[in-house]
Amino acid sequence: MQENGPVLVINAGSSTVKYAVFDQDLRPLTSGQKTLSPGTPDHGSALSTILADLAAENLPVSALAACAHRVVHGGTKLSAPTRITPAILDQIRACSPLAPLHNPHNIRGIEILAKQAPDLPQFASFDTGFHATNPDIATRYAVPDDWHKSNIRRFGFHGISYQALLANFPGEIPARLLALHLGNGASICAIQNGKSVATTMGYSPLEGLSMGTRSGSIDAAAVLQRAAQTSPADTLETLNQRSGLFALSGGISDMKTLLETDTPAAGFAIDHFCYWAARHAGSMIAAMAGVDAIAFTGGIGENAAPIRDKITTLLSWANVAPTRIHIIPAQEERQIAQNAQTLMNQTQ
C-alpha cells in the first residue's frame, strides 16, 4: 500500500466489473471494464485480470492507496461513505434482500479484493446514502406498520451521481434544484438547500420514470395479477429487463438508437419517456414548493439534446430561464474516489 498513491474504484455488476484509477489530485489515470465470459467466468477472474492489467500499466496493488467500491444499497444505517470493516461488510450483506440484483455482486467484489490484496484499505460509497435526508413523509408508503418495519419504504438511488452533480455544479448551488439523472436507469431528485428532499426511485430502482428496460411506476395490482398468471420471478425479470423503452419501441433500449429510428413505435417511446419525466418532475417541484434551476446528468441527460429540449418544453410552466438550465457530466467514479480520499485524510 502506498499512502499517497492512486485510488482504484470498482463497480462490480452482475455481468461486468468496471474500474477506474484516480491519482491524488483526482485526475483519471486509466479505466475500463471486464465482461464475464467463458474466458472470464467469474468476478474473481475478472478482478485478477484487472489487477494484472494495472500492474502492466505500472499501477501494481502495492502502488495503490486504497480501493473504493460503489455499493447500491446501504439501507437505513449506512448513509455515508465508510471504510469497509468486517462489521460494515456484515451490514452490507444484511441489505442484500433490499437489492438482490445489485448488492451481492458489490459484496463479491469487496470479498475477492480482500483476498487478493489483503493489505489494501477498502471503502464504500452508497447509492442510497444521498437520500437519507428525505423526510419521513417522503419515504413512507401508506402501508401497515409491520410492512414499514420490514423496510418497505422509499430509499432512492443514483445518490452518488447527485452528490457528484453538486460537487461539480458551476457557481453557487441554487436553493431549489431539480436534478435529472437520465441514462439507461433514470431518476429525478429534488435538492433543496443542497440536500435531497424527494426522489422518484423508491424501494427499488424500478420505481419512477420509464427507463431503458425498466417499466417505472406501475400499479401493484397489475404486477400481482401478472405474477399470478406467470410467476413472480418472470414478472420481476420482465419489469426490470424487458420493459421501458425496450418494450414500447419493439426492442430498442438505447436512446441514441431510438432518436435515429424513424418509426411510430420509436417516436412513441421517446414521447413517453419525456412525458413521464416531466410529470415526475412536477412532483419533485411540488416537494420544493418551486424550482430555481434544472440540471441534467447521465448519458441521456448529457448527450441527448432533443430529450432535454422536450422535457424542458413540457416544464415551461415552471418559468426556469434557459441560463438556469445546466448540463453536468456524470462523474460517479471520481466522486467515489474523492469520498475515499476524504475518509483517508480524516484518519491521517
Residue pairs with C-beta under 8 A, 6 or more apart in sequence:
1 62
1 64
1 65
1 66
1 119
1 120
1 121
2 62
2 63
2 64
2 65
3 65
3 348
4 24
4 65
5 24
5 63
5 64
5 65
6 21
6 22
6 23
6 24
6 29
6 59
6 63
6 64
6 65
7 21
7 22
7 64
7 65
7 66
7 67
7 68
7 337
7 340
7 341
8 19
8 20
8 21
8 54
8 64
8 66
8 67
8 68
9 19
9 20
9 21
9 22
9 67
9 68
9 69
9 70
9 333
9 336
9 337
10 17
10 18
10 19
10 47
10 67
10 68
10 69
10 70
10 109
10 113
11 17
11 18
11 19
11 69
11 70
11 333
12 18
12 43
12 69
12 105
12 106
12 108
12 109
13 102
13 105
14 101
14 102
14 105
15 35
15 36
16 33
16 34
16 35
16 36
17 33
17 34
17 36
17 43
17 46
17 47
17 50
17 109
18 31
18 32
18 33
18 333
19 31
19 32
19 33
19 34
19 50
20 28
20 30
20 31
20 333
20 334
20 337
21 28
21 29
21 30
21 31
21 54
21 59
21 64
22 28
22 29
22 333
22 334
22 337
23 29
24 65
24 341
26 334
26 337
26 338
26 341
28 334
29 57
29 59
30 54
30 57
30 59
31 333
32 50
32 53
34 40
34 46
34 49
34 50
36 42
36 43
36 46
40 46
40 49
43 105
43 108
43 109
43 112
44 112
44 116
47 109
47 112
47 113
47 116
48 116
51 60
51 61
51 116
51 117
54 60
54 61
55 61
61 116
61 117
61 120
64 117
64 120
65 121
65 344
66 120
66 121
66 122
66 123
66 340
66 344
67 113
67 117
67 120
67 121
67 122
67 123
68 122
68 123
68 124
68 125
68 336
68 337
68 339
68 340
69 84
69 106
69 109
69 110
69 122
69 123
69 124
69 125
69 336
70 106
70 124
70 125
70 127
70 160
70 332
70 333
70 336
71 78
71 92
71 103
71 106
71 124
71 125
71 126
71 127
72 99
72 102
72 103
72 106
72 126
72 127
72 128
72 157
72 205
73 95
73 96
73 98
73 99
73 102
73 103
73 126
73 127
73 128
73 155
74 91
74 92
74 95
74 124
74 126
74 127
74 128
74 129
75 91
75 94
75 95
75 98
75 128
75 151
75 155
76 132
76 151
77 91
78 88
78 91
78 92
78 95
78 124
78 126
78 129
79 126
79 128
79 129
79 132
80 126
80 129
80 132
81 123
81 124
81 125
81 126
81 129
81 336
81 339
81 340
81 342
81 343
82 88
82 123
82 124
82 343
83 121
83 122
83 123
83 343
84 92
84 110
84 122
84 123
84 124
88 124
89 107
89 110
89 111
92 103
92 106
92 107
92 110
92 124
93 103
93 107
95 103
96 103
96 104
96 107
98 151
98 155
98 203
98 204
99 204
101 240
106 124
110 122
110 124
113 120
113 122
114 122
121 344
123 339
123 340
123 343
123 344
125 160
125 335
125 336
125 339
125 340
126 159
126 160
127 157
127 158
127 159
127 160
128 155
128 156
128 157
128 159
129 159
129 160
130 156
130 159
130 160
130 162
130 163
130 189
130 196
131 139
131 155
131 156
131 157
131 159
131 189
131 196
131 199
132 196
133 195
133 196
133 197
134 154
134 156
134 196
134 197
134 198
134 199
135 197
138 154
138 197
138 198
138 287
139 153
139 154
139 155
140 148
140 153
140 154
141 147
141 148
141 152
141 153
141 154
141 202
141 203
143 152
152 203
153 203
154 199
154 201
154 202
154 203
154 207
155 201
155 202
155 203
156 187
156 189
156 196
156 199
156 200
156 201
156 202
157 185
157 187
157 199
157 201
157 205
158 181
158 185
158 187
158 189
158 199
158 201
159 196
160 332
160 335
160 336
161 181
161 297
161 298
161 330
161 332
161 335
162 179
162 181
162 189
162 191
162 196
163 335
164 297
164 328
164 330
164 331
164 332
164 334
164 335
165 179
165 181
165 295
165 297
165 328
165 330
166 173
166 191
166 194
167 331
167 335
167 338
168 328
168 329
168 331
169 177
169 295
169 326
169 328
170 326
173 191
173 194
174 292
174 293
174 324
175 192
175 193
175 292
176 190
176 191
176 192
176 285
176 288
176 289
176 290
176 291
176 292
176 293
177 190
177 191
177 192
177 291
177 292
177 293
177 294
177 295
178 188
178 189
178 190
178 191
178 281
178 284
178 285
178 288
178 291
178 293
178 294
178 295
178 320
179 188
179 189
179 190
179 191
179 294
179 295
179 297
180 186
180 187
180 188
180 277
180 281
180 294
180 295
180 296
180 297
180 298
180 301
180 311
181 187
181 188
181 189
181 297
181 298
181 301
181 330
182 277
182 296
182 297
182 298
182 299
182 300
182 301
182 304
182 307
183 212
183 298
183 299
183 300
183 301
183 330
184 211
184 212
184 213
184 253
184 254
184 299
185 205
185 211
185 212
185 214
186 208
186 209
186 210
186 211
186 212
186 273
186 277
186 298
186 300
187 199
187 200
187 201
187 205
187 208
187 209
188 199
188 200
188 208
188 209
188 277
188 280
188 281
188 284
189 196
189 198
189 199
189 200
189 284
190 196
190 197
190 198
190 199
190 284
190 285
190 287
190 288
191 197
192 287
192 288
197 287
197 288
198 283
198 284
198 287
198 288
199 208
199 284
200 207
200 208
200 209
200 280
200 283
200 284
201 207
201 208
202 208
205 214
206 214
206 215
206 216
206 239
206 240
207 216
207 217
208 216
208 217
208 280
209 216
209 273
209 276
209 277
209 280
210 216
210 243
210 244
210 245
210 248
210 272
210 273
210 276
211 244
211 245
212 244
212 245
212 246
212 253
212 254
212 255
213 240
213 241
213 242
213 243
213 244
213 245
213 246
213 253
214 239
214 240
214 243
214 244
215 239
215 243
215 244
215 247
216 244
216 276
218 239
223 235
223 239
226 235
226 238
227 234
227 235
244 253
245 252
245 253
245 255
245 258
245 269
245 273
246 252
246 253
248 265
248 268
248 269
248 272
249 258
249 261
249 263
249 265
249 266
249 268
249 269
250 263
250 265
250 266
252 258
252 261
252 266
252 269
255 270
255 273
255 299
255 300
255 304
255 307
256 303
256 304
258 266
258 269
258 270
259 270
259 304
259 306
259 307
270 306
270 307
270 310
271 310
273 307
274 307
274 310
274 311
274 314
275 314
277 311
277 314
278 311
278 314
278 315
281 311
281 315
282 315
285 291
285 318
291 318
291 320
292 320
292 324
293 320
293 324
293 325
293 326
294 312
294 315
294 320
294 324
294 325
294 326
295 325
295 326
295 327
295 328
296 302
296 308
296 325
296 326
296 327
296 328
297 327
297 328
297 329
297 330
298 330
299 330
300 307
301 307
301 308
301 327
301 330
302 327
302 328
302 329
302 330
308 325
308 327
312 320
312 325
